Amino acid sequence: MDSQRDATDRFSPRFDASGLVTAIVTDAATGTLLMVAHMNAEAIERTQATGQAHFWSRSRGQLWRKGETSGNGLTLVEMRVDCDQDALLLRVDPAGPACHTGRRSCFYRRVEADGRLTFLDDDARG
């Protein structure tokens, strides 16, 4: 552990070898876990500058603003960093569903002991 990073009052993200940190996104009003994504330095800077959540798409290899095509943006309420600064928590005000499937959250299925997936009723589309 980096005790200096744990105790500092300076934001200094610890990026992985790909230049990314994990970003956990929750609804600021309800605490519901909405999605997990990745951010590079530019995504963090744009999020702070605009108040709209930006991420790095590992599959597309490019920066993107959540909602740029769907209209379901995420307005930043608060950004937090974990103790060793290698993960972020974005508390947001969502403008609609966070998941590309149209569901409120990307976490709409429970993994059962036998490997089946159970769809959760409390996160239906719409």
N, C-alpha and C positions, 0 to 999 in steps of 0.2 A: 504494500500500500504506500501511496505517496502522501505522507502526513501533511506536507505543505499544501497540497491540493485540497485535502480534507478540511483544513482550517482557514484557508484564505478567504478574503472577501472579494476576490477578483474572479470574474468569469473567464475560465481558461479551459474550454472543452478538450477532452482527451480523445482525439479521433483515432479510429482503427487504421490498419495498414492501407485501407481503401479511401481514407480521408472522411469517414462517416462516423456518426454517433446514432444510436437508436433513439427514436422519439416515440414516446407513449402519449397517446392523445385521448383526453377525457372531456366529457361535457362538464363545463364549469358549474352549471346549475344543479345537475343530478349526480355527478360523479361517475356516470356510466362510461365504461371503457369503449371508445369508439374505434380506434385503429392503432396500429403500430407501423411506423415508417422509419425512414432514415434521412438524416440531414447532413449536409456538408457545411463548410463555413459560409458559402454563399447563401444557402437556404436559410441558415440562422440569421444572417445579416438582412436578407430580404423580409423575413418574417418580422424581425424587430422593426425594420424601417416602415413597413406597410401595415402591420397589424393583421395581415392575412397569412395563414400557414402555407409555407413553401417546403418542399421536400426534394430529395434526390431520388430519382427512379433508377434503381439498379438494373432493371430489365431494359429500359429505354436508353439508359446512360445520359440522362438529362435532368435539368432542374424543372420542377413543375409546381404550380400553385394549385392547391386543392380547390376544386370548383371551377377551374378555368374552362372546362367544357360542359360540365353538368350544371353549373350555377350553385352547387351545394358547397359553398366555401366555408372555411373555418376561421372565425374572427378570434384572434388571440386575446385572452383575458389575462393570462399569467404564464410565464415560462419558468420552470424550476429545473435545477440540475441536481443529480444525485451526489453522494459524498465524494466520489473520486472523479466526478465530472465526465463520465463516459456514457451517460444516458440522460435524456431530457424528458421532462413531463410538460406537455402543452395542455393547459386548461383552456378550453375554447367555447365559443358560442357558435354551434353549428347552424348553418342556413338551410339544412335539410339532411337527408340521409348521408352518413359518412362513407358507407360501403358502396363500391361500384355496382353491387347487385341491387341497389335500391333499398337496402335495409339500413336501419338506424346505426347499427354497429357491424363491424366485420366479424365479431365474435357471436354468431347466431346459432352455432351448433355445439353441442356437448359431446365429448368423446366418451363412449361407454366402455366398460371393462372388457367387453368382447370385441372392441374395435369398431362397432357401429357408431354412426353419428346420429344424434337426436336433434332435430330442428326445434329451437326454442320458440314458443308462441309469443313471448313478450317482446320479440324483436321482428315482428312481421313487416313485410314490405309496406311502403306507403308513407 
